[in-house]
Amino acid sequence: MEKKLNIEGMTCMHCSGRVQKYIESNNAISNVTIDLENKEAVFSCDDTVSMDTVVKGITELGYPAKEK
Ligand SMILES: [Cu+2]
């Protein structure tokens, strides 16, 4: 299924790259796209993925995230 997150605090390609790397480190997630301008991450995942964990992990990187 496709998921969308709202992610605050990304100011440049470096930030979006960090977030992208983090999300891609989850093997159950694919097709990760980060939209810096719209503060959005879109990706595909199966239902084994805990969105709470993903959201918390991104937030702990310094980019407050929430599910859209
Ligand atoms: Cu940055």
N, CA, C, O and the ligand as a Tripos MOL2 file, in Angstrom:
@<TRIPOS>MOLECULE
protein
  273   271    69     0     0
PROTEIN
NO_CHARGES

@<TRIPOS>ATOM
      1 N           0.8360   -1.2050    0.0000 N.3       1 MET1
      2 CA          0.0000    0.0000    0.0000 C.3       1 MET1
      3 C           0.8660    1.2480    0.0000 C.2       1 MET1
      4 O           2.0260    1.2160    0.4110 O.2       1 MET1
      5 N           0.2950    2.3360   -0.4600 N.am      2 GLU2
      6 CA          1.0460    3.5840   -0.4930 C.3       2 GLU2
      7 C           0.7870    4.3850    0.7830 C.2       2 GLU2
      8 O          -0.3400    4.4930    1.2680 O.2       2 GLU2
      9 N           1.8830    4.9410    1.3030 N.am      3 LYS3
     10 CA          1.7830    5.7630    2.5120 C.3       3 LYS3
     11 C           2.3310    7.1410    2.2350 C.2       3 LYS3
     12 O           3.2520    7.3110    1.4360 O.2       3 LYS3
     13 N           1.7530    8.1290    2.9060 N.am      4 LYS4
     14 CA          2.2470    9.5020    2.8140 C.3       4 LYS4
     15 C           2.5180   10.0280    4.2070 C.2       4 LYS4
     16 O           1.7130    9.8650    5.1240 O.2       4 LYS4
     17 N           3.6710   10.6630    4.3460 N.am      5 LEU5
     18 CA          4.0030   11.3050    5.6050 C.3       5 LEU5
     19 C           4.2230   12.7910    5.3760 C.2       5 LEU5
     20 O           4.7370   13.2060    4.3370 O.2       5 LEU5
     21 N           3.8290   13.5750    6.3540 N.am      6 ASN6
     22 CA          4.2060   14.9800    6.3990 C.3       6 ASN6
     23 C           5.4560   15.0760    7.2610 C.2       6 ASN6
     24 O           5.4750   14.5690    8.3830 O.2       6 ASN6
     25 N           6.4990   15.7200    6.7490 N.am      7 ILE7
     26 CA          7.7650   15.7960    7.4780 C.3       7 ILE7
     27 C           8.2170   17.2520    7.5540 C.2       7 ILE7
     28 O           8.4410   17.9010    6.5320 O.2       7 ILE7
     29 N           8.3480   17.7470    8.7710 N.am      8 GLU8
     30 CA          8.7700   19.1330    8.9900 C.3       8 GLU8
     31 C          10.2930   19.2100    9.1170 C.2       8 GLU8
     32 O          10.9480   18.2370    9.4890 O.2       8 GLU8
     33 N          10.8380   20.3760    8.8050 N.am      9 GLY9
     34 CA         12.2320   20.6640    9.1390 C.3       9 GLY9
     35 C          13.2620   20.2980    8.0970 C.2       9 GLY9
     36 O          14.4540   20.5090    8.3220 O.2       9 GLY9
     37 N          12.8450   19.7540    6.9550 N.am     10 MET10
     38 CA         13.8140   19.4510    5.9050 C.3      10 MET10
     39 C          14.0580   20.7310    5.1040 C.2      10 MET10
     40 O          13.1310   21.2900    4.5160 O.2      10 MET10
     41 N          15.3190   21.1930    5.0870 N.am     11 THR11
     42 CA         15.6030   22.4670    4.4270 C.3      11 THR11
     43 C          16.4240   22.3260    3.1540 C.2      11 THR11
     44 O          16.5120   23.2750    2.3740 O.2      11 THR11
     45 N          17.0230   21.1710    2.9280 N.am     12 CYS12
     46 CA         17.8760   21.0320    1.7450 C.3      12 CYS12
     47 C          17.9560   19.5690    1.3310 C.2      12 CYS12
     48 O          17.3730   18.6920    1.9690 O.2      12 CYS12
     49 N          18.6880   19.3240    0.2500 N.am     13 MET13
     50 CA         18.8310   17.9570   -0.2680 C.3      13 MET13
     51 C          19.5150   17.0350    0.7410 C.2      13 MET13
     52 O          19.2790   15.8270    0.7590 O.2      13 MET13
     53 N          20.3560   17.6210    1.5710 N.am     14 HIS14
     54 CA         21.0320   16.8270    2.5940 C.3      14 HIS14
     55 C          20.0020   16.2440    3.5740 C.2      14 HIS14
     56 O          20.0480   15.0620    3.9170 O.2      14 HIS14
     57 N          19.0880   17.0900    4.0070 N.am     15 CYS15
     58 CA         18.0290   16.6500    4.9250 C.3      15 CYS15
     59 C          17.1730   15.5670    4.2620 C.2      15 CYS15
     60 O          16.9500   14.5020    4.8370 O.2      15 CYS15
     61 N          16.6990   15.8490    3.0560 N.am     16 SER16
     62 CA         15.8160   14.8780    2.4020 C.3      16 SER16
     63 C          16.5680   13.5790    2.1420 C.2      16 SER16
     64 O          15.9810   12.4990    2.2030 O.2      16 SER16
     65 N          17.8800   13.6790    1.8480 N.am     17 GLY17
     66 CA         18.6920   12.4780    1.6550 C.3      17 GLY17
     67 C          18.7840   11.6350    2.9090 C.2      17 GLY17
     68 O          18.7240   10.4070    2.8480 O.2      17 GLY17
     69 N          18.9300   12.3010    4.0530 N.am     18 ARG18
     70 CA         18.9780   11.5680    5.3270 C.3      18 ARG18
     71 C          17.6710   10.8330    5.5770 C.2      18 ARG18
     72 O          17.6610    9.6630    5.9590 O.2      18 ARG18
     73 N          16.5670   11.5420    5.3550 N.am     19 VAL19
     74 CA         15.2500   10.9400    5.5800 C.3      19 VAL19
     75 C          15.0440    9.7700    4.6150 C.2      19 VAL19
     76 O          14.5600    8.7080    5.0030 O.2      19 VAL19
     77 N          15.4160    9.9820    3.3640 N.am     20 GLN20
     78 CA         15.2630    8.9260    2.3550 C.3      20 GLN20
     79 C          16.0570    7.6730    2.7500 C.2      20 GLN20
     80 O          15.5460    6.5550    2.6950 O.2      20 GLN20
     81 N          17.3070    7.8830    3.1450 N.am     21 LYS21
     82 CA         18.1610    6.7570    3.5530 C.3      21 LYS21
     83 C          17.5430    5.9990    4.7190 C.2      21 LYS21
     84 O          17.5190    4.7680    4.7480 O.2      21 LYS21
     85 N          17.0470    6.7690    5.6760 N.am     22 TYR22
     86 CA         16.4410    6.1400    6.8440 C.3      22 TYR22
     87 C          15.2370    5.2870    6.4420 C.2      22 TYR22
     88 O          15.1230    4.1380    6.8700 O.2      22 TYR22
     89 N          14.3600    5.8260    5.6440 N.am     23 ILE23
     90 CA         13.1570    5.0860    5.2490 C.3      23 ILE23
     91 C          13.5510    3.8520    4.4280 C.2      23 ILE23
     92 O          12.9930    2.7700    4.6060 O.2      23 ILE23
     93 N          14.5220    4.0350    3.5280 N.am     24 GLU24
     94 CA         14.9490    2.9150    2.6720 C.3      24 GLU24
     95 C          15.6620    1.8190    3.4490 C.2      24 GLU24
     96 O          15.7840    0.6950    2.9620 O.2      24 GLU24
     97 N          16.1300    2.1300    4.6430 N.am     25 SER25
     98 CA         16.8040    1.1090    5.4470 C.3      25 SER25
     99 C          15.8220    0.0400    5.9240 C.2      25 SER25
    100 O          16.2310   -1.0200    6.3980 O.2      25 SER25
    101 N          14.5370    0.3220    5.7960 N.am     26 ASN26
    102 CA         13.5070   -0.6690    6.1240 C.3      26 ASN26
    103 C          13.2270   -1.5240    4.8830 C.2      26 ASN26
    104 O          12.7330   -1.0280    3.8710 O.2      26 ASN26
    105 N          13.5530   -2.8170    4.9820 N.am     27 ASN27
    106 CA         13.4620   -3.7000    3.8080 C.3      27 ASN27
    107 C          12.0400   -3.9200    3.3170 C.2      27 ASN27
    108 O          11.8420   -4.3700    2.1880 O.2      27 ASN27
    109 N          11.0670   -3.6190    4.1260 N.am     28 ALA28
    110 CA          9.6710   -3.8100    3.7280 C.3      28 ALA28
    111 C           9.0950   -2.5750    3.0440 C.2      28 ALA28
    112 O           7.9170   -2.5350    2.6900 O.2      28 ALA28
    113 N           9.9620   -1.5540    2.8630 N.am     29 ILE29
    114 CA          9.5260   -0.3080    2.2220 C.3      29 ILE29
    115 C          10.2590   -0.1350    0.9020 C.2      29 ILE29
    116 O          11.4610   -0.3870    0.8070 O.2      29 ILE29
    117 N           9.5150    0.3040   -0.1260 N.am     30 SER30
    118 CA         10.1330    0.5470   -1.4350 C.3      30 SER30
    119 C           9.5420    1.8020   -2.0620 C.2      30 SER30
    120 O           8.6070    2.4070   -1.5360 O.2      30 SER30
    121 N          10.1160    2.1740   -3.2040 N.am     31 ASN31
    122 CA          9.6220    3.3310   -3.9840 C.3      31 ASN31
    123 C           9.5280    4.6060   -3.1440 C.2      31 ASN31
    124 O           8.5050    5.2900   -3.1390 O.2      31 ASN31
    125 N          10.6010    4.9060   -2.4450 N.am     32 VAL32
    126 CA         10.5890    6.0760   -1.5630 C.3      32 VAL32
    127 C          10.8280    7.3580   -2.3680 C.2      32 VAL32
    128 O          11.8230    7.4790   -3.0820 O.2      32 VAL32
    129 N           9.9200    8.2860   -2.2440 N.am     33 THR33
    130 CA         10.0970    9.5980   -2.8720 C.3      33 THR33
    131 C           9.9510   10.6650   -1.7980 C.2      33 THR33
    132 O           8.9950   10.6560   -1.0220 O.2      33 THR33
    133 N          10.9070   11.5800   -1.7630 N.am     34 ILE34
    134 CA         10.8240   12.6890   -0.8150 C.3      34 ILE34
    135 C          10.5650   13.9670   -1.6100 C.2      34 ILE34
    136 O          11.2750   14.2730   -2.5690 O.2      34 ILE34
    137 N           9.5530   14.6950   -1.2030 N.am     35 ASP35
    138 CA          9.2480   15.9770   -1.8340 C.3      35 ASP35
    139 C           9.5570   17.0760   -0.8290 C.2      35 ASP35
    140 O           8.7850   17.3600    0.0870 O.2      35 ASP35
    141 N          10.7190   17.6800   -1.0420 N.am     36 LEU36
    142 CA         11.2280   18.6810   -0.1020 C.3      36 LEU36
    143 C          10.2760   19.8800   -0.0130 C.2      36 LEU36
    144 O           9.9490   20.3530    1.0760 O.2      36 LEU36
    145 N           9.8440   20.3530   -1.1730 N.am     37 GLU37
    146 CA          8.9980   21.5480   -1.2310 C.3      37 GLU37
    147 C           7.6680   21.3520   -0.5040 C.2      37 GLU37
    148 O           7.1950   22.2420    0.2020 O.2      37 GLU37
    149 N           7.0770   20.1780   -0.6880 N.am     38 ASN38
    150 CA          5.7710   19.9020   -0.0710 C.3      38 ASN38
    151 C           5.8840   19.2010    1.2790 C.2      38 ASN38
    152 O           4.8770   18.7960    1.8600 O.2      38 ASN38
    153 N           7.1300   19.0590    1.7850 N.am     39 LYS39
    154 CA          7.3690   18.4290    3.0930 C.3      39 LYS39
    155 C           6.6960   17.0690    3.1770 C.2      39 LYS39
    156 O           5.9850   16.7680    4.1350 O.2      39 LYS39
    157 N           6.9300   16.2580    2.1650 N.am     40 GLU40
    158 CA          6.1810   15.0200    2.0560 C.3      40 GLU40
    159 C           7.0960   13.8570    1.6770 C.2      40 GLU40
    160 O           8.0320   14.0140    0.8930 O.2      40 GLU40
    161 N           6.8100   12.7030    2.2420 N.am     41 ALA41
    162 CA          7.4530   11.4620    1.8170 C.3      41 ALA41
    163 C           6.3540   10.5080    1.3650 C.2      41 ALA41
    164 O           5.3290   10.3650    2.0320 O.2      41 ALA41
    165 N           6.5770    9.8640    0.2350 N.am     42 VAL42
    166 CA          5.6320    8.8800   -0.2830 C.3      42 VAL42
    167 C           6.3960    7.5920   -0.5000 C.2      42 VAL42
    168 O           7.4960    7.6020   -1.0520 O.2      42 VAL42
    169 N           5.8220    6.4940   -0.0720 N.am     43 PHE43
    170 CA          6.4940    5.2040   -0.2870 C.3      43 PHE43
    171 C           5.4860    4.0690   -0.2580 C.2      43 PHE43
    172 O           4.3410    4.2380    0.1630 O.2      43 PHE43
    173 N           5.9370    2.9110   -0.7140 N.am     44 SER44
    174 CA          5.1220    1.7050   -0.6780 C.3      44 SER44
    175 C           5.6120    0.8010    0.4310 C.2      44 SER44
    176 O           6.8140    0.6940    0.6740 O.2      44 SER44
    177 N           4.6740    0.1480    1.1050 N.am     45 CYS45
    178 CA          5.0820   -0.7960    2.1350 C.3      45 CYS45
    179 C           4.0070   -1.8600    2.2860 C.2      45 CYS45
    180 O           2.8770   -1.6830    1.8340 O.2      45 CYS45
    181 N           4.3650   -2.9580    2.9220 N.am     46 ASP46
    182 CA          3.3460   -3.9570    3.2280 C.3      46 ASP46
    183 C           2.8500   -3.7290    4.6560 C.2      46 ASP46
    184 O           3.3390   -2.8400    5.3540 O.2      46 ASP46
    185 N           1.8790   -4.5340    5.0840 N.am     47 ASP47
    186 CA          1.2580   -4.2290    6.3780 C.3      47 ASP47
    187 C           2.0600   -4.7470    7.5780 C.2      47 ASP47
    188 O           1.5900   -4.6810    8.7140 O.2      47 ASP47
    189 N           3.2810   -5.2670    7.3260 N.am     48 THR48
    190 CA          4.1410   -5.6110    8.4600 C.3      48 THR48
    191 C           4.8540   -4.3640    8.9910 C.2      48 THR48
    192 O           5.4360   -4.3870   10.0760 O.2      48 THR48
    193 N           4.8020   -3.2830    8.2200 N.am     49 VAL49
    194 CA          5.5300   -2.0820    8.6130 C.3      49 VAL49
    195 C           4.7430   -1.3080    9.6630 C.2      49 VAL49
    196 O           3.5750   -0.9780    9.4590 O.2      49 VAL49
    197 N           5.3940   -1.0230   10.7850 N.am     50 SER50
    198 CA          4.7620   -0.1990   11.8100 C.3      50 SER50
    199 C           4.9840    1.2680   11.4820 C.2      50 SER50
    200 O           6.1070    1.7690   11.5490 O.2      50 SER50
    201 N           3.9010    1.9510   11.1260 N.am     51 MET51
    202 CA          4.0420    3.3630   10.7790 C.3      51 MET51
    203 C           4.4840    4.1820   11.9840 C.2      51 MET51
    204 O           5.1910    5.1780   11.8360 O.2      51 MET51
    205 N           4.0700    3.7670   13.1690 N.am     52 ASP52
    206 CA          4.5030    4.4590   14.3830 C.3      52 ASP52
    207 C           6.0230    4.4580   14.5020 C.2      52 ASP52
    208 O           6.6300    5.4640   14.8710 O.2      52 ASP52
    209 N           6.6360    3.2990   14.1800 N.am     53 THR53
    210 CA          8.0870    3.1740   14.2690 C.3      53 THR53
    211 C           8.7730    4.0580   13.2330 C.2      53 THR53
    212 O           9.7620    4.7260   13.5360 O.2      53 THR53
    213 N           8.2470    4.0610   12.0130 N.am     54 VAL54
    214 CA          8.8360    4.8800   10.9470 C.3      54 VAL54
    215 C           8.7420    6.3660   11.3050 C.2      54 VAL54
    216 O           9.7110    7.1150   11.1830 O.2      54 VAL54
    217 N           7.5540    6.7650   11.7460 N.am     55 VAL55
    218 CA          7.3270    8.1680   12.1160 C.3      55 VAL55
    219 C           8.2540    8.5880   13.2640 C.2      55 VAL55
    220 O           8.8240    9.6790   13.2540 O.2      55 VAL55
    221 N           8.3890    7.6970   14.2480 N.am     56 LYS56
    222 CA          9.2320    7.9960   15.4070 C.3      56 LYS56
    223 C          10.7000    8.0980   14.9850 C.2      56 LYS56
    224 O          11.4200    8.9890   15.4350 O.2      56 LYS56
    225 N          11.1340    7.1810   14.1210 N.am     57 GLY57
    226 CA         12.5240    7.1820   13.6560 C.3      57 GLY57
    227 C          12.8820    8.4560   12.9130 C.2      57 GLY57
    228 O          13.9530    9.0240   13.1240 O.2      57 GLY57
    229 N          11.9850    8.9070   12.0410 N.am     58 ILE58
    230 CA         12.2440   10.1400   11.2820 C.3      58 ILE58
    231 C          12.2640   11.3290   12.2330 C.2      58 ILE58
    232 O          13.1090   12.2170   12.1190 O.2      58 ILE58
    233 N          11.3230   11.3350   13.1690 N.am     59 THR59
    234 CA         11.2580   12.4250   14.1420 C.3      59 THR59
    235 C          12.5370   12.4780   14.9690 C.2      59 THR59
    236 O          13.0360   13.5560   15.2880 O.2      59 THR59
    237 N          13.0640   11.2950   15.3130 N.am     60 GLU60
    238 CA         14.3010   11.2440   16.1060 C.3      60 GLU60
    239 C          15.5260   11.7030   15.3160 C.2      60 GLU60
    240 O          16.5270   12.1120   15.9030 O.2      60 GLU60
    241 N          15.4450   11.6360   13.9760 N.am     61 LEU61
    242 CA         16.5290   12.1980   13.1510 C.3      61 LEU61
    243 C          16.5220   13.7240   13.2120 C.2      61 LEU61
    244 O          17.4900   14.3720   12.8130 O.2      61 LEU61
    245 N          15.4270   14.2920   13.7120 N.am     62 GLY62
    246 CA         15.3330   15.7410   13.8160 C.3      62 GLY62
    247 C          14.3020   16.3560   12.8880 C.2      62 GLY62
    248 O          14.2380   17.5760   12.7370 O.2      62 GLY62
    249 N          13.4860   15.4970   12.2610 N.am     63 TYR63
    250 CA         12.4580   15.9890   11.3300 C.3      63 TYR63
    251 C          11.1010   15.4880   11.7790 C.2      63 TYR63
    252 O          10.7110   14.3660   11.4550 O.2      63 TYR63
    253 N          10.3770   16.3110   12.5230 N.am     64 PRO64
    254 CA          9.0890   15.8780   13.0730 C.3      64 PRO64
    255 C           8.1460   15.3970   11.9630 C.2      64 PRO64
    256 O           7.8230   16.1390   11.0350 O.2      64 PRO64
    257 N           7.7170   14.1450   12.0830 N.am     65 ALA65
    258 CA          6.9170   13.5210   11.0330 C.3      65 ALA65
    259 C           5.5610   13.1310   11.5730 C.2      65 ALA65
    260 O           5.3930   12.8770   12.7650 O.2      65 ALA65
    261 N           4.5890   13.0890   10.6630 N.am     66 LYS66
    262 CA          3.3100   12.5040   11.0180 C.3      66 LYS66
    263 C           2.6700   11.9060    9.7650 C.2      66 LYS66
    264 O           2.9440   12.3210    8.6390 O.2      66 LYS66
    265 N           1.8130   10.9210   10.0020 N.am     67 GLU67
    266 CA          1.1390   10.2630    8.9020 C.3      67 GLU67
    267 C           0.0890   11.1850    8.3280 C.2      67 GLU67
    268 O          -0.6270   11.8600    9.0680 O.2      67 GLU67
    269 N          -0.0080   11.2160    6.9850 N.am     68 LYS68
    270 CA         -1.0110   12.0820    6.3370 C.3      68 LYS68
    271 C          -2.3390   11.3850    6.2350 C.2      68 LYS68
    272 O          -3.2990   11.9570    5.7190 O.2      68 LYS68
    273 CU         19.3790   20.1640    5.0540 Cu       69 CU69
@<TRIPOS>BOND
     1     1     2 1
     2     2     3 1
     3     3     4 2
     4     3     5 am
     5     5     6 1
     6     6     7 1
     7     7     8 2
     8     7     9 am
     9     9    10 1
    10    10    11 1
    11    11    12 2
    12    11    13 am
    13    13    14 1
    14    14    15 1
    15    15    16 2
    16    15    17 am
    17    17    18 1
    18    18    19 1
    19    19    20 2
    20    19    21 am
    21    21    22 1
    22    22    23 1
    23    23    24 2
    24    23    25 am
    25    25    26 1
    26    26    27 1
    27    27    28 2
    28    27    29 am
    29    29    30 1
    30    30    31 1
    31    31    32 2
    32    31    33 am
    33    33    34 1
    34    34    35 1
    35    35    36 2
    36    35    37 am
    37    37    38 1
    38    38    39 1
    39    39    40 2
    40    39    41 am
    41    41    42 1
    42    42    43 1
    43    43    44 2
    44    43    45 am
    45    45    46 1
    46    46    47 1
    47    47    48 2
    48    47    49 am
    49    49    50 1
    50    50    51 1
    51    51    52 2
    52    51    53 am
    53    53    54 1
    54    54    55 1
    55    55    56 2
    56    55    57 am
    57    57    58 1
    58    58    59 1
    59    59    60 2
    60    59    61 am
    61    61    62 1
    62    62    63 1
    63    63    64 2
    64    63    65 am
    65    65    66 1
    66    66    67 1
    67    67    68 2
    68    67    69 am
    69    69    70 1
    70    70    71 1
    71    71    72 2
    72    71    73 am
    73    73    74 1
    74    74    75 1
    75    75    76 2
    76    75    77 am
    77    77    78 1
    78    78    79 1
    79    79    80 2
    80    79    81 am
    81    81    82 1
    82    82    83 1
    83    83    84 2
    84    83    85 am
    85    85    86 1
    86    86    87 1
    87    87    88 2
    88    87    89 am
    89    89    90 1
    90    90    91 1
    91    91    92 2
    92    91    93 am
    93    93    94 1
    94    94    95 1
    95    95    96 2
    96    95    97 am
    97    97    98 1
    98    98    99 1
    99    99   100 2
   100    99   101 am
   101   101   102 1
   102   102   103 1
   103   103   104 2
   104   103   105 am
   105   105   106 1
   106   106   107 1
   107   107   108 2
   108   107   109 am
   109   109   110 1
   110   110   111 1
   111   111   112 2
   112   111   113 am
   113   113   114 1
   114   114   115 1
   115   115   116 2
   116   115   117 am
   117   117   118 1
   118   118   119 1
   119   119   120 2
   120   119   121 am
   121   121   122 1
   122   122   123 1
   123   123   124 2
   124   123   125 am
   125   125   126 1
   126   126   127 1
   127   127   128 2
   128   127   129 am
   129   129   130 1
   130   130   131 1
   131   131   132 2
   132   131   133 am
   133   133   134 1
   134   134   135 1
   135   135   136 2
   136   135   137 am
   137   137   138 1
   138   138   139 1
   139   139   140 2
   140   139   141 am
   141   141   142 1
   142   142   143 1
   143   143   144 2
   144   143   145 am
   145   145   146 1
   146   146   147 1
   147   147   148 2
   148   147   149 am
   149   149   150 1
   150   150   151 1
   151   151   152 2
   152   151   153 am
   153   153   154 1
   154   154   155 1
   155   155   156 2
   156   155   157 am
   157   157   158 1
   158   158   159 1
   159   159   160 2
   160   159   161 am
   161   161   162 1
   162   162   163 1
   163   163   164 2
   164   163   165 am
   165   165   166 1
   166   166   167 1
   167   167   168 2
   168   167   169 am
   169   169   170 1
   170   170   171 1
   171   171   172 2
   172   171   173 am
   173   173   174 1
   174   174   175 1
   175   175   176 2
   176   175   177 am
   177   177   178 1
   178   178   179 1
   179   179   180 2
   180   179   181 am
   181   181   182 1
   182   182   183 1
   183   183   184 2
   184   183   185 am
   185   185   186 1
   186   186   187 1
   187   187   188 2
   188   187   189 am
   189   189   190 1
   190   190   191 1
   191   191   192 2
   192   191   193 am
   193   193   194 1
   194   194   195 1
   195   195   196 2
   196   195   197 am
   197   197   198 1
   198   198   199 1
   199   199   200 2
   200   199   201 am
   201   201   202 1
   202   202   203 1
   203   203   204 2
   204   203   205 am
   205   205   206 1
   206   206   207 1
   207   207   208 2
   208   207   209 am
   209   209   210 1
   210   210   211 1
   211   211   212 2
   212   211   213 am
   213   213   214 1
   214   214   215 1
   215   215   216 2
   216   215   217 am
   217   217   218 1
   218   218   219 1
   219   219   220 2
   220   219   221 am
   221   221   222 1
   222   222   223 1
   223   223   224 2
   224   223   225 am
   225   225   226 1
   226   226   227 1
   227   227   228 2
   228   227   229 am
   229   229   230 1
   230   230   231 1
   231   231   232 2
   232   231   233 am
   233   233   234 1
   234   234   235 1
   235   235   236 2
   236   235   237 am
   237   237   238 1
   238   238   239 1
   239   239   240 2
   240   239   241 am
   241   241   242 1
   242   242   243 1
   243   243   244 2
   244   243   245 am
   245   245   246 1
   246   246   247 1
   247   247   248 2
   248   247   249 am
   249   249   250 1
   250   250   251 1
   251   251   252 2
   252   251   253 am
   253   253   254 1
   254   254   255 1
   255   255   256 2
   256   255   257 am
   257   257   258 1
   258   258   259 1
   259   259   260 2
   260   259   261 am
   261   261   262 1
   262   262   263 1
   263   263   264 2
   264   263   265 am
   265   265   266 1
   266   266   267 1
   267   267   268 2
   268   267   269 am
   269   269   270 1
   270   270   271 1
   271   271   272 2
@<TRIPOS>SUBSTRUCTURE
     1 MET1         2 RESIDUE 1 A MET
     2 GLU2         6 RESIDUE 1 A GLU
     3 LYS3        10 RESIDUE 1 A LYS
     4 LYS4        14 RESIDUE 1 A LYS
     5 LEU5        18 RESIDUE 1 A LEU
     6 ASN6        22 RESIDUE 1 A ASN
     7 ILE7        26 RESIDUE 1 A ILE
     8 GLU8        30 RESIDUE 1 A GLU
     9 GLY9        34 RESIDUE 1 A GLY
    10 MET10       38 RESIDUE 1 A MET
    11 THR11       42 RESIDUE 1 A THR
    12 CYS12       46 RESIDUE 1 A CYS
    13 MET13       50 RESIDUE 1 A MET
    14 HIS14       54 RESIDUE 1 A HIS
    15 CYS15       58 RESIDUE 1 A CYS
    16 SER16       62 RESIDUE 1 A SER
    17 GLY17       66 RESIDUE 1 A GLY
    18 ARG18       70 RESIDUE 1 A ARG
    19 VAL19       74 RESIDUE 1 A VAL
    20 GLN20       78 RESIDUE 1 A GLN
    21 LYS21       82 RESIDUE 1 A LYS
    22 TYR22       86 RESIDUE 1 A TYR
    23 ILE23       90 RESIDUE 1 A ILE
    24 GLU24       94 RESIDUE 1 A GLU
    25 SER25       98 RESIDUE 1 A SER
    26 ASN26      102 RESIDUE 1 A ASN
    27 ASN27      106 RESIDUE 1 A ASN
    28 ALA28      110 RESIDUE 1 A ALA
    29 ILE29      114 RESIDUE 1 A ILE
    30 SER30      118 RESIDUE 1 A SER
    31 ASN31      122 RESIDUE 1 A ASN
    32 VAL32      126 RESIDUE 1 A VAL
    33 THR33      130 RESIDUE 1 A THR
    34 ILE34      134 RESIDUE 1 A ILE
    35 ASP35      138 RESIDUE 1 A ASP
    36 LEU36      142 RESIDUE 1 A LEU
    37 GLU37      146 RESIDUE 1 A GLU
    38 ASN38      150 RESIDUE 1 A ASN
    39 LYS39      154 RESIDUE 1 A LYS
    40 GLU40      158 RESIDUE 1 A GLU
    41 ALA41      162 RESIDUE 1 A ALA
    42 VAL42      166 RESIDUE 1 A VAL
    43 PHE43      170 RESIDUE 1 A PHE
    44 SER44      174 RESIDUE 1 A SER
    45 CYS45      178 RESIDUE 1 A CYS
    46 ASP46      182 RESIDUE 1 A ASP
    47 ASP47      186 RESIDUE 1 A ASP
    48 THR48      190 RESIDUE 1 A THR
    49 VAL49      194 RESIDUE 1 A VAL
    50 SER50      198 RESIDUE 1 A SER
    51 MET51      202 RESIDUE 1 A MET
    52 ASP52      206 RESIDUE 1 A ASP
    53 THR53      210 RESIDUE 1 A THR
    54 VAL54      214 RESIDUE 1 A VAL
    55 VAL55      218 RESIDUE 1 A VAL
    56 LYS56      222 RESIDUE 1 A LYS
    57 GLY57      226 RESIDUE 1 A GLY
    58 ILE58      230 RESIDUE 1 A ILE
    59 THR59      234 RESIDUE 1 A THR
    60 GLU60      238 RESIDUE 1 A GLU
    61 LEU61      242 RESIDUE 1 A LEU
    62 GLY62      246 RESIDUE 1 A GLY
    63 TYR63      250 RESIDUE 1 A TYR
    64 PRO64      254 RESIDUE 1 A PRO
    65 ALA65      258 RESIDUE 1 A ALA
    66 LYS66      262 RESIDUE 1 A LYS
    67 GLU67      266 RESIDUE 1 A GLU
    68 LYS68      270 RESIDUE 1 A LYS
    69 CU69       273 GROUP 0 **** ****
